[in-house]
């Protein structure tokens, strides 16, 4: 039996709605990536601040160890 190739076309109604939804998903994805990027930056800044505080506290404690009353 000889096989024949046939193209199958499917009619999609409301394709503009589908495209709109897909664009909306893409936009939200971009927005979320920006938010996570901002969160990462803030987290790094916060960690640096805490490290500085910890370092300063260690210095103060070392200095206080040498103080006698």
C-alpha positions as CSV (number, residue, x, y, z in Angstrom):
1,X,0.0,0.0,0.0
2,X,1.3,3.4,-1.0
3,X,1.4,6.0,1.8
4,X,0.4,9.5,0.9
5,X,1.5,12.5,2.8
6,X,-1.3,14.8,3.8
7,X,-1.1,18.2,5.4
8,X,-3.5,18.6,8.3
9,X,-4.7,22.1,9.1
10,X,-6.4,22.9,12.3
11,X,-8.5,26.1,12.5
12,X,-7.8,27.9,15.7
13,X,-10.5,30.3,16.7
14,X,-9.7,33.3,18.8
15,X,-6.0,33.1,18.1
16,X,-5.6,36.7,19.2
17,X,-6.8,35.7,22.7
18,X,-4.3,32.9,22.9
19,X,-1.5,35.2,21.7
20,X,-2.6,37.8,24.3
21,X,-2.5,35.2,27.1
22,X,0.9,34.0,26.0
23,X,2.2,37.6,26.0
24,X,0.8,38.2,29.4
25,X,2.6,35.1,30.7
26,X,5.8,36.2,29.2
27,X,5.5,39.7,30.7
28,X,4.7,38.3,34.1
29,X,7.8,36.0,33.8
30,X,10.0,39.0,33.1
31,X,8.5,40.9,36.0
32,X,9.1,38.0,38.4
33,X,12.7,37.7,37.2
34,X,13.3,41.3,37.9
35,X,11.7,40.9,41.4
36,X,13.9,37.9,42.2
37,X,17.0,39.8,40.9
38,X,16.1,42.7,43.2
39,X,15.6,40.3,46.1
40,X,19.0,38.8,45.5
41,X,20.6,42.3,45.5
42,X,18.8,43.3,48.7
43,X,19.8,40.0,50.3
44,X,23.4,40.5,49.5
45,X,23.3,44.1,50.9
46,X,21.7,42.8,54.1
47,X,24.3,40.1,54.5
48,X,27.1,42.6,54.2
49,X,25.5,44.9,56.8
50,X,25.1,42.0,59.2
51,X,28.7,40.9,58.6
52,X,29.9,44.5,59.4
53,X,27.8,44.6,62.5
54,X,29.2,41.2,63.6
55,X,32.8,42.3,62.9
56,X,32.3,45.6,64.8
57,X,30.7,43.7,67.7
58,X,33.7,41.3,67.8
59,X,36.1,44.3,67.9
60,X,34.2,45.9,70.8
61,X,34.1,42.6,72.8
62,X,37.9,42.2,72.2
63,X,38.5,45.7,73.5
64,X,36.3,45.2,76.5
65,X,38.2,42.1,77.5
66,X,41.2,44.3,78.2
67,X,39.2,46.6,80.4
68,X,39.4,46.0,84.1
69,X,37.2,47.5,86.7
